[in-house]
């Protein structure tokens, strides 16, 4: 409930920042707080002095909620700085992702069970006591490994497959360069595991401790050297930390337009390589994505067809399932790319040398052909 209220306020502030000149005009033209709030909530402009008729018409169309109006009236001017607005957008994305996760936990027993397992493992790690039984004359038989302090690190892998880890503080200082120069950037624990999904439907796992840890400009080592991955046979298309997968769902999209959701807990495996999904002959995975607040999926075919479908049309399946068909493809056509988007966040992608606003695309139905991209 608190997260929903927080989301409501954040949506109001983001919307207000987009029309801040109008908001300031309303505040300056109002006689008191009550008059300004009535305008923000109900669109009542009586008694408010506006610079133009257009401003009055726009003010009548605002209709914020009570909570949003109170937050706008209490908004400090420093929050309009570019960095503060970026922080507000990040907070909104985090809140939306939390709501999505909490609803997923409440709706699915598998997700709830995974949360309990994670909590119990954390308690075991925090409160476990050392052995009390004394083994006499057994000093040579007892070997204690040196304990490694747990800390946050950031996994970096460039487009050539060279990877390493750096500490979180170093990443924050070089965030812009790190994001631009690396294909995969994943925040994880130095004692945890990383999961890499390939286009051949394989899951490759490897420990963070096996990766070189050092400075930001260190080159790192090929991922082939620290895992069972073979860059000559398959391509990595997605990387995530094991702990993140345990509490979310994953979406799979293949070249032949087969789609499905899978519980992330199914990928908590001890083996270094397992099948992540079942594929038909001559098919391969083109997209793997962790689900946070995504409300729709856009499938883009090689021949330029685009199909936007609601996220709830995609079924939950086991990792050994092949999925369902998401898009009808003509002869010789195949899914070239897939994008997930949210309801409130604007997202523009480049496809076939065109900038496409995903939010403006018309919603279709699963297993439809989609619309042809205009030239």
C-alpha positions as CSV (number, residue, x, y, z in Angstrom):
1,X,0.0,0.0,0.0
2,X,2.8,2.4,0.9
3,X,4.6,1.7,-2.4
4,X,1.4,2.4,-4.3
5,X,1.0,5.7,-2.6
6,X,4.6,6.5,-3.2
7,X,4.2,5.6,-6.9
8,X,1.1,7.9,-7.1
9,X,3.0,10.8,-5.8
10,X,6.1,10.2,-8.0
11,X,3.9,10.0,-11.1
12,X,2.3,13.4,-10.1
13,X,5.7,15.0,-9.6
14,X,7.0,13.7,-12.9
15,X,3.9,15.0,-14.7
16,X,4.2,18.3,-12.9
17,X,7.9,18.7,-14.0
18,X,6.7,18.3,-17.6
19,X,4.3,21.3,-17.2
20,X,6.2,23.3,-14.6
21,X,5.7,26.6,-16.3
22,X,1.9,26.1,-16.1
23,X,2.2,25.0,-12.4
24,X,4.1,28.2,-11.5
25,X,1.6,30.3,-13.3
26,X,-1.2,28.7,-11.3
27,X,0.6,29.3,-8.0
28,X,1.5,32.9,-8.8
29,X,-2.1,33.6,-10.0
30,X,-3.8,32.0,-7.0
31,X,-4.9,33.9,-3.9
32,X,-4.2,31.1,-1.5
33,X,-3.2,27.4,-1.2
34,X,-6.9,26.2,-1.3
35,X,-7.5,28.0,-4.7
36,X,-4.3,26.5,-6.2
37,X,-5.2,23.0,-5.0
38,X,-8.7,23.2,-6.4
39,X,-7.2,24.1,-9.7
40,X,-4.7,21.2,-9.6
41,X,-7.3,18.6,-8.5
42,X,-10.6,19.7,-10.1
43,X,-9.5,22.0,-12.8
44,X,-11.4,25.0,-11.2
45,X,-9.7,28.2,-12.4
46,X,-12.2,30.8,-10.9
47,X,-10.3,33.7,-9.3
48,X,-6.9,32.6,-10.7
49,X,-5.0,35.1,-12.9
50,X,-3.5,33.6,-16.1
51,X,-1.3,35.2,-18.7
52,X,-3.3,33.8,-21.5
53,X,-6.5,31.9,-22.4
54,X,-4.4,28.9,-23.5
55,X,-3.0,28.6,-20.0
56,X,-6.4,28.6,-18.4
57,X,-7.7,25.9,-20.8
58,X,-4.6,23.8,-20.0
59,X,-5.1,24.3,-16.2
60,X,-8.7,23.0,-16.5
61,X,-7.3,19.8,-17.9
62,X,-4.8,18.9,-15.2
63,X,-6.8,16.9,-12.7
64,X,-4.1,15.6,-10.3
65,X,-5.1,13.5,-7.3
66,X,-5.2,14.9,-3.7
67,X,-1.9,13.3,-2.8
68,X,-0.3,14.5,-6.0
69,X,-1.6,18.1,-5.5
70,X,-0.2,18.2,-1.9
71,X,3.2,17.0,-3.1
72,X,3.3,19.6,-5.9
73,X,2.4,22.4,-3.5
74,X,5.2,21.3,-1.1
75,X,7.7,20.9,-4.0
76,X,11.0,22.7,-3.4
77,X,12.5,24.6,-6.3
78,X,15.9,22.7,-6.1
79,X,14.0,19.6,-7.1
80,X,13.7,21.1,-10.6
81,X,17.5,20.8,-11.2
82,X,18.2,18.3,-14.0
83,X,20.0,15.8,-11.7
84,X,17.1,15.9,-9.2
85,X,14.6,15.2,-11.9
86,X,16.8,12.2,-13.1
87,X,16.8,11.0,-9.5
88,X,13.0,11.3,-9.3
89,X,12.7,9.2,-12.5
90,X,15.1,6.5,-11.0
91,X,13.1,6.4,-7.8
92,X,9.9,6.0,-9.7
93,X,11.3,3.1,-11.7
94,X,12.5,1.5,-8.5
95,X,9.1,1.9,-6.9
96,X,7.3,0.4,-9.9
97,X,9.7,-2.5,-9.9
98,X,9.1,-3.1,-6.2
99,X,5.3,-3.1,-6.7
100,X,5.7,-5.6,-9.6
101,X,7.8,-7.8,-7.4
102,X,5.5,-7.7,-4.4
103,X,2.4,-8.5,-6.5
104,X,4.3,-11.4,-8.1
105,X,5.2,-12.8,-4.7
106,X,1.6,-12.5,-3.5
107,X,0.2,-14.1,-6.7
108,X,2.6,-17.0,-7.2
109,X,3.5,-19.7,-4.7
110,X,6.8,-20.4,-6.5
111,X,7.9,-16.8,-6.1
112,X,6.8,-16.7,-2.4
113,X,8.7,-19.9,-1.7
114,X,11.8,-18.6,-3.3
115,X,11.7,-15.5,-1.1
116,X,11.4,-17.7,2.0
117,X,14.4,-19.7,0.9
118,X,16.4,-16.6,0.3
119,X,15.5,-15.2,3.7
120,X,16.3,-18.5,5.5
121,X,19.7,-18.7,3.7
122,X,20.5,-15.1,4.7
123,X,19.6,-15.8,8.4
124,X,21.7,-19.0,8.2
125,X,24.7,-17.0,6.9
126,X,24.2,-14.2,9.5
127,X,23.5,-16.3,12.6
128,X,25.2,-19.6,12.0
129,X,27.5,-20.7,15.0
130,X,30.8,-22.4,14.6
131,X,31.1,-26.0,15.6
132,X,31.1,-26.5,19.4
133,X,32.3,-30.1,19.4
134,X,36.0,-30.3,20.2
135,X,38.1,-32.7,18.0
136,X,41.2,-33.7,20.1
137,X,44.4,-34.5,18.4
138,X,42.9,-33.6,15.0
139,X,44.7,-30.4,14.2
140,X,46.2,-31.7,11.0
141,X,42.8,-33.0,9.9
142,X,40.9,-29.8,10.3
143,X,41.3,-27.2,7.5
144,X,39.6,-23.8,7.7
145,X,39.4,-21.7,4.6
146,X,40.1,-18.1,5.0
147,X,36.8,-16.2,5.1
148,X,36.2,-13.6,2.5
149,X,34.3,-10.5,3.4
150,X,31.1,-10.0,1.4
151,X,30.9,-6.8,-0.6
152,X,29.1,-5.3,-3.5
153,X,31.0,-5.5,-6.8
154,X,30.1,-4.7,-10.4
155,X,30.6,-7.2,-13.2
156,X,31.8,-5.6,-16.5
157,X,32.0,-7.4,-19.8
158,X,32.9,-5.7,-23.1
159,X,31.8,-6.6,-26.6
160,X,34.9,-8.7,-27.1
161,X,34.0,-11.0,-24.2
162,X,36.6,-9.7,-21.7
163,X,35.3,-9.5,-18.2
164,X,36.3,-8.5,-14.7
165,X,34.8,-7.0,-11.5
166,X,35.4,-3.7,-9.8
167,X,34.1,-2.3,-6.5
168,X,30.8,-0.4,-6.4
169,X,32.4,2.9,-5.5
170,X,34.8,2.8,-8.5
171,X,31.8,2.0,-10.8
172,X,29.8,5.0,-9.5
173,X,32.8,7.3,-10.2
174,X,33.1,6.0,-13.8
175,X,29.4,5.1,-14.4
176,X,29.0,6.9,-17.7
177,X,32.2,5.4,-19.2
178,X,31.5,1.9,-17.8
179,X,28.0,1.8,-19.3
180,X,29.2,3.1,-22.7
181,X,32.2,0.8,-23.0
182,X,30.7,-2.5,-21.8
183,X,28.0,-4.7,-23.2
184,X,27.0,-6.1,-19.8
185,X,27.1,-4.3,-16.4
186,X,25.7,-6.3,-13.5
187,X,25.7,-5.3,-9.8
188,X,26.3,-8.4,-7.6
189,X,28.0,-9.8,-4.5
190,X,31.6,-10.9,-4.7
191,X,30.6,-14.2,-3.0
192,X,27.7,-14.8,-5.5
193,X,27.2,-16.3,-8.9
194,X,26.5,-14.9,-12.3
195,X,24.2,-16.4,-14.9
196,X,24.8,-16.0,-18.7
197,X,22.2,-17.0,-21.2
198,X,23.2,-17.8,-24.8
199,X,21.4,-17.8,-28.1
200,X,21.5,-21.6,-28.1
201,X,19.3,-21.7,-25.1
202,X,22.1,-22.6,-22.6
203,X,22.6,-21.2,-19.1
204,X,26.2,-20.8,-18.1
205,X,27.0,-20.1,-14.4
206,X,30.3,-18.9,-12.9
207,X,31.4,-17.5,-9.6
208,X,32.4,-13.8,-9.1
209,X,35.4,-15.0,-7.1
210,X,36.8,-16.6,-10.3
211,X,36.9,-13.2,-12.1
212,X,39.8,-10.8,-11.8
213,X,39.1,-7.9,-9.4
214,X,40.9,-4.7,-9.9
215,X,40.9,-1.2,-11.4
216,X,38.5,0.3,-13.8
217,X,40.9,0.3,-16.8
218,X,42.1,-3.2,-16.3
219,X,41.4,-5.3,-19.4
220,X,40.1,-8.5,-17.7
221,X,40.1,-12.0,-19.1
222,X,38.0,-13.7,-21.8
223,X,34.9,-15.2,-20.3
224,X,35.8,-18.5,-22.0
225,X,38.7,-18.8,-19.5
226,X,36.5,-18.6,-16.3
227,X,33.5,-20.7,-17.4
228,X,32.4,-23.5,-19.7
229,X,31.2,-21.0,-22.3
230,X,32.6,-21.4,-25.8
231,X,32.5,-18.2,-27.9
232,X,33.1,-20.2,-31.1
233,X,29.8,-22.1,-30.7
234,X,27.3,-19.6,-29.2
235,X,26.8,-16.0,-28.2
236,X,25.9,-14.6,-24.8
237,X,22.7,-12.4,-25.1
238,X,22.0,-11.7,-21.4
239,X,23.8,-11.7,-18.0
240,X,22.3,-11.4,-14.5
241,X,23.2,-12.2,-10.9
242,X,21.8,-15.4,-9.4
243,X,20.3,-13.5,-6.5
244,X,18.4,-11.2,-8.9
245,X,17.0,-14.1,-10.8
246,X,15.7,-15.8,-7.7
247,X,13.1,-13.1,-7.0
248,X,11.9,-12.2,-10.5
249,X,10.5,-13.9,-13.7
250,X,12.4,-14.1,-16.9
251,X,10.9,-13.7,-20.4
252,X,12.2,-15.7,-23.4
253,X,11.7,-14.7,-27.1
254,X,13.1,-16.9,-29.9
255,X,13.9,-16.3,-33.6
256,X,10.7,-18.3,-34.6
257,X,8.6,-16.0,-32.4
258,X,8.1,-18.5,-29.5
259,X,7.6,-16.6,-26.2
260,X,7.1,-17.5,-22.5
261,X,7.8,-16.5,-18.9
262,X,9.8,-18.7,-16.5
263,X,10.2,-18.3,-12.8
264,X,13.8,-17.2,-12.0
265,X,14.1,-19.7,-9.2
266,X,14.3,-22.5,-11.8
267,X,17.8,-21.2,-12.8
268,X,19.2,-21.6,-9.3
269,X,21.4,-24.6,-10.3
270,X,24.7,-26.0,-9.1
271,X,25.9,-27.2,-12.5
272,X,28.0,-24.9,-14.6
273,X,26.0,-25.4,-17.7
274,X,22.3,-26.5,-18.2
275,X,19.6,-26.0,-20.8
276,X,17.7,-22.8,-20.0
277,X,14.9,-23.4,-22.5
278,X,13.7,-25.9,-25.1
279,X,14.1,-24.9,-28.7
280,X,12.6,-26.2,-32.0
281,X,14.9,-27.2,-34.8
282,X,16.8,-24.3,-36.4
283,X,15.5,-21.9,-33.7
284,X,17.5,-19.8,-31.3
285,X,16.9,-17.3,-28.5
286,X,17.0,-13.6,-29.5
287,X,16.0,-12.0,-26.2
288,X,16.0,-12.9,-22.5
289,X,14.8,-10.2,-20.0
290,X,14.1,-9.9,-16.3
291,X,10.6,-8.7,-15.7
292,X,10.3,-5.6,-13.4
293,X,7.3,-3.5,-14.4
294,X,7.0,-4.3,-18.1
295,X,3.4,-4.1,-19.4
296,X,4.0,-4.9,-23.1
297,X,6.3,-6.6,-25.5
298,X,7.1,-5.5,-29.0
299,X,8.3,-8.1,-31.5
300,X,10.2,-6.8,-34.5
301,X,10.7,-9.1,-37.6
302,X,13.4,-9.0,-40.2
303,X,11.0,-7.9,-42.9
304,X,9.9,-4.9,-40.8
305,X,6.7,-6.1,-39.1
306,X,6.1,-4.8,-35.6
307,X,3.6,-6.5,-33.1
308,X,2.9,-5.0,-29.7
309,X,1.2,-7.3,-27.2
310,X,0.1,-6.9,-23.6
311,X,2.5,-8.6,-21.1
312,X,-0.3,-10.6,-19.5
313,X,-0.9,-12.5,-22.8
314,X,2.4,-14.3,-22.3
315,X,2.0,-17.5,-20.3
316,X,4.1,-18.9,-17.5
317,X,6.0,-22.0,-18.5
318,X,8.7,-24.3,-17.2
319,X,12.2,-23.8,-18.5
320,X,11.9,-27.2,-20.3
321,X,8.8,-25.9,-22.2
322,X,9.0,-24.5,-25.7
323,X,6.6,-21.6,-25.2
324,X,3.7,-20.3,-27.3
325,X,3.8,-18.5,-30.7
326,X,3.8,-14.7,-30.2
327,X,3.7,-13.6,-33.9
328,X,2.8,-15.0,-37.2
329,X,5.7,-14.9,-39.6
330,X,5.7,-15.1,-43.4
331,X,8.0,-17.4,-45.3
332,X,11.6,-16.4,-44.8
333,X,10.8,-14.0,-42.0
334,X,12.1,-14.2,-38.4
335,X,12.1,-12.2,-35.2
336,X,15.1,-10.0,-35.2
337,X,14.6,-8.1,-32.0
338,X,12.2,-7.9,-29.0
339,X,11.7,-5.0,-26.6
340,X,9.8,-4.8,-23.3
341,X,8.3,-1.5,-22.1
342,X,6.3,0.0,-19.2
343,X,3.1,2.0,-19.1
344,X,4.5,5.3,-17.8
345,X,8.1,5.3,-19.0
346,X,8.8,6.5,-22.5
347,X,11.0,4.3,-24.6
348,X,12.5,4.9,-28.0
349,X,14.5,2.3,-29.8
350,X,16.4,2.2,-33.1
351,X,15.3,-0.6,-35.6
352,X,16.2,-0.7,-39.3
353,X,17.7,2.7,-39.0
354,X,14.5,4.2,-37.7
355,X,13.7,5.7,-34.3
356,X,10.6,4.0,-33.0
357,X,8.5,5.2,-30.0
358,X,7.3,1.9,-28.4
359,X,4.6,3.6,-26.4
360,X,2.9,5.1,-29.4
361,X,2.5,1.7,-31.2
362,X,-1.0,0.3,-31.3
363,X,-1.7,-2.7,-29.1
364,X,-2.3,-5.9,-30.9
365,X,-3.1,-9.5,-30.1
366,X,-0.7,-12.4,-29.5
367,X,-0.2,-14.6,-32.7
368,X,-1.0,-11.7,-34.9
369,X,1.0,-10.6,-37.9
370,X,1.6,-7.0,-36.8
371,X,1.9,-3.8,-38.8
372,X,4.6,-3.1,-41.4
373,X,7.1,-0.5,-40.6
374,X,6.6,2.5,-42.8
375,X,9.5,3.5,-45.0
